[in-house]
Amino acid sequence: MTIVSTHIRRRRWSLAVTYGLVVVENTLELLYPFAIGLAVDTLLDGVWSGVIVFASIALSHTAVSFVRQRHDARAFATFSQEIATDLVAHQRDEGIATTTIVGRTQLAAEYVGFLERDVPLAITAVFAVFGSLVMLFIYDPVLGAVAAAVALPVALLNRRLMRRSRGIYRHLNDQAEVEVAVIGTGTRDEVRRHFGIVGRQWVRLSDVEAASWSVVEVIATGLAVFALIRTTDGGADVGTIFATIAYVWAYIGGFDQIPGVLQRMASLGDIRRRLDGIRLTTPEDTPPSLRS
């Protein structure tokens, strides 16, 4: 079993708790515009029921976030410690150079960081896009349909972004594996060349993301203008108008989050490929006849 698979299997229940709490957190956050709109409309009618609903959702969200952050701090610290310890011990036994071990340990830390930060960000982006889209259909089916249509060109742009990012991250991770060796024993020209390659790859990555982001922003602006005209043309309640605009804004905000998540996923795929070459012997891998 590979080192990554081994440690994910060991920590699967802890990861399930983390991501389950993230889902609950985002579900409550998705209800914010609805609750605020309800509070506005009921207060205008002299009733406090909407405020109570909003306060209940907000306080529940705070409690869930507090519990998740405390759990994550402990769970991922342990995760990082265990995977680094096993990786170093195994690579030493294999006679791998220390500089290479350091580079791979950094990649392993980046992988754990992805599980801790980027997977929750991906879940948040999914809620921002799909959750907001569902709410838009509830408030205004026509606006929901337009918003859904906008998602197609955005998805094509993000697919192109991820494909190009994958190759760039492969070059960056190649350099990460040899960086310690270059710093320790490389000549001035070799160090300059190494950091020059790293710098050029980050520039390429930034250029690709900027181009994709700019086109998406133009599309999002068109959707926002349509939503403003649509929501203010039908005599809807103030709270309903607020909630609808808020969901459009959250939907557009999800578009901004997705490119970063996709780029990190591209990097993760390359890191996982490198670390999957490191196998650990576990009781499950040992033939029954050899187990004590």
C-alpha positions in Angstrom: 0.0 0.0 0.0 1.3 3.5 -0.9 2.3 5.9 1.9 -0.6 8.3 0.9 -3.2 5.6 0.8 -2.0 4.1 4.1 -2.3 7.4 6.0 -5.6 8.4 4.4 -7.0 5.1 5.5 -5.7 5.5 9.0 -7.3 9.0 9.3 -10.5 8.3 7.3 -12.8 8.9 10.2 -11.1 12.1 11.2 -11.3 13.3 7.6 -15.0 12.3 7.5 -15.7 14.4 10.6 -13.8 17.4 9.1 -15.6 17.3 5.8 -19.0 16.5 7.4 -18.7 19.6 9.6 -17.6 21.7 6.5 -20.8 20.6 4.7 -23.0 21.6 7.7 -21.1 24.9 7.9 -21.7 25.7 4.3 -25.4 24.6 4.5 -26.0 27.1 7.3 -24.0 29.8 5.4 -26.1 29.1 2.3 -29.2 30.0 4.3 -27.9 33.5 5.3 -29.4 35.5 2.4 -32.7 33.8 2.9 -32.7 34.4 6.7 -31.6 38.1 6.3 -34.3 38.7 3.6 -36.9 37.1 5.9 -35.7 39.2 8.8 -36.0 42.4 6.7 -39.6 41.6 5.5 -40.9 40.6 8.9 -39.3 43.6 10.6 -41.0 45.9 8.1 -44.3 44.2 9.2 -43.4 44.8 12.9 -42.7 41.1 13.6 -39.4 39.6 15.1 -39.8 36.0 13.9 -37.4 36.5 11.0 -34.7 38.0 13.3 -35.0 34.9 15.5 -34.5 32.6 12.5 -31.5 34.6 11.4 -29.9 34.7 14.8 -30.4 30.9 15.2 -28.7 30.1 11.9 -25.8 32.5 12.6 -25.1 31.2 16.1 -25.4 27.6 14.9 -22.9 28.4 12.1 -20.5 29.9 14.7 -20.7 26.9 16.9 -20.0 24.4 14.1 -17.1 26.5 12.8 -15.6 26.6 16.3 -15.8 22.9 16.7 -14.4 22.2 13.2 -11.4 24.5 13.7 -10.4 22.9 17.0 -10.8 19.5 15.5 -8.8 20.3 12.4 -5.9 21.9 14.2 -5.3 18.7 16.2 -6.2 16.1 13.4 -4.0 17.6 10.7 -1.1 18.2 13.0 -1.1 14.5 13.8 -1.6 13.6 10.2 1.4 15.7 9.1 3.6 14.3 11.9 2.8 10.7 11.1 3.2 10.9 7.3 6.5 12.8 7.6 7.9 10.3 10.1 7.0 7.3 8.0 8.3 8.9 4.8 11.7 9.8 6.4 12.1 6.4 8.0 11.2 4.5 4.9 13.3 6.6 2.6 16.3 6.3 4.9 16.0 2.5 4.9 16.0 2.7 1.1 19.2 4.7 1.0 17.6 7.7 -0.6 19.7 10.9 -0.4 18.8 13.3 2.4 18.2 16.2 0.0 15.7 14.1 -1.9 14.0 13.1 1.3 13.6 16.7 2.3 12.1 17.6 -1.0 9.6 14.7 -0.8 8.8 15.6 2.8 7.9 19.1 1.7 5.6 17.6 -1.0 3.9 15.4 1.6 3.3 18.5 3.8 1.8 20.2 0.8 -0.5 17.2 0.2 -1.7 17.4 3.9 -2.2 21.1 3.5 -4.4 20.4 0.5 -6.5 18.1 2.5 -6.8 20.6 5.3 -7.4 23.8 3.4 -8.2 23.2 -0.2 -10.8 20.3 0.1 -12.9 22.6 2.4 -12.5 25.4 -0.1 -13.6 23.1 -2.9 -16.7 22.1 -0.8 -17.4 25.8 -0.2 -17.1 26.5 -4.0 -19.6 23.7 -4.8 -22.0 25.2 -2.3 -21.5 28.7 -3.6 -22.2 27.6 -7.2 -24.7 24.8 -7.0 -26.4 25.8 -3.7 -26.9 29.3 -4.8 -28.2 28.1 -8.2 -30.8 26.0 -6.5 -31.9 29.0 -4.3 -32.1 31.2 -7.5 -34.4 28.7 -9.1 -36.6 28.8 -6.0 -36.8 32.6 -6.0 -36.9 33.2 -9.7 -36.8 30.2 -12.2 -36.0 32.5 -15.2 -33.0 34.0 -13.4 -32.0 30.5 -12.3 -32.1 29.3 -15.9 -29.9 32.2 -17.1 -27.4 31.6 -14.3 -27.3 27.9 -15.2 -26.6 28.7 -18.9 -23.7 31.0 -17.8 -22.1 28.1 -16.1 -21.3 26.3 -19.4 -18.7 28.7 -20.8 -17.2 29.1 -17.3 -16.8 25.3 -17.0 -15.1 25.1 -20.4 -12.7 27.9 -19.3 -11.9 26.1 -16.1 -11.3 22.8 -17.9 -8.7 24.6 -20.1 -7.2 26.2 -17.0 -6.8 22.9 -15.2 -5.2 21.2 -18.2 -2.6 23.9 -18.6 -2.0 24.1 -14.8 -1.2 20.4 -14.6 1.9 20.7 -16.8 3.1 23.8 -15.0 2.8 22.2 -11.6 4.7 19.2 -12.9 7.7 21.4 -13.6 7.4 23.2 -10.2 7.3 19.9 -8.4 10.4 18.7 -10.3 12.2 21.7 -9.0 10.9 21.2 -5.5 12.4 17.7 -5.3 15.9 19.0 -6.1 15.8 22.5 -4.4 17.6 21.4 -1.2 20.4 19.8 -3.3 20.8 22.9 -5.5 20.9 25.2 -2.5 23.4 23.0 -0.6 25.8 22.1 -3.4 24.9 24.0 -6.5 27.1 26.7 -8.1 25.9 30.3 -8.3 24.8 29.7 -11.9 22.9 26.5 -11.0 21.1 28.3 -8.1 20.2 31.1 -10.5 19.0 28.7 -13.1 16.8 26.8 -10.6 15.1 29.8 -9.2 14.7 31.3 -12.7 12.8 28.2 -13.7 10.6 28.3 -10.6 9.9 32.0 -11.2 9.0 31.5 -14.9 6.6 28.7 -14.0 4.8 30.8 -11.4 4.5 33.6 -14.0 3.0 31.2 -16.5 0.6 30.0 -13.8 -0.4 33.5 -13.0 -0.9 34.5 -16.6 -3.1 31.5 -17.3 -5.2 32.2 -14.2 -5.5 35.9 -15.0 -6.7 35.2 -18.6 -9.3 32.8 -17.4 -10.4 35.1 -14.5 -10.9 38.1 -16.8 -13.2 36.3 -19.2 -15.2 34.9 -16.3 -15.5 38.3 -14.7 -17.0 39.7 -18.0 -19.6 36.9 -18.0 -20.3 37.4 -14.3 -20.9 41.1 -14.8 -23.5 40.4 -17.5 -25.3 38.1 -15.2 -25.2 40.6 -12.4 -26.7 43.3 -14.6 -29.4 41.0 -15.8 -30.2 40.1 -12.1 -30.4 43.7 -11.0 -32.9 44.5 -13.8 -34.9 41.4 -13.3 -35.3 41.6 -9.5 -36.3 45.3 -9.5 -38.8 45.1 -12.3 -41.5 43.0 -10.6 -42.5 44.7 -7.4 -41.0 42.1 -5.1 -40.5 42.6 -1.4 -37.3 44.2 -0.2 -36.1 41.1 1.6 -36.8 38.9 -1.5 -34.8 41.4 -3.7 -31.9 41.3 -1.2 -31.9 37.5 -1.0 -32.0 37.1 -4.8 -29.1 39.5 -5.4 -27.1 37.9 -2.6 -27.5 34.5 -4.1 -26.4 35.9 -7.5 -23.4 37.4 -5.9 -22.6 34.2 -4.0 -22.9 32.3 -7.3 -20.5 34.6 -9.0 -18.2 34.4 -6.0 -18.1 30.7 -6.5 -16.7 31.2 -10.0 -13.8 33.2 -8.5 -13.0 30.4 -6.0 -13.0 27.5 -8.6 -9.8 28.4 -10.5 -7.6 28.4 -7.4 -9.1 25.0 -6.3 -8.6 23.5 -9.8 -5.0 24.6 -9.9 -4.3 23.1 -6.5 -6.0 19.9 -7.6 -3.7 19.8 -10.6 -0.7 20.1 -8.3 -2.2 17.5 -6.0 -2.4 15.0 -8.8 1.3 15.3 -9.6 2.3 15.2 -5.9 0.2 12.1 -5.4 1.8 10.4 -8.4 5.3 11.1 -6.9 4.4 9.9 -3.4 2.6 6.8 -4.7 5.9 5.5 -5.7 6.7 5.1 -2.0 5.1 2.0 -0.6 4.8 1.0 3.1 4.5 -2.5 4.3 1.4 -2.8 6.5 -0.3 -5.9 8.0 -2.7 -5.9 5.1 0.1 -6.1 2.6 1.8 -9.1 4.3 0.7 -12.6 3.0 -1.3 -14.5 5.6 1.3 -17.3 5.7 4.0 -14.8 6.9 1.9 -13.0 9.6 2.7 -13.9 13.1 
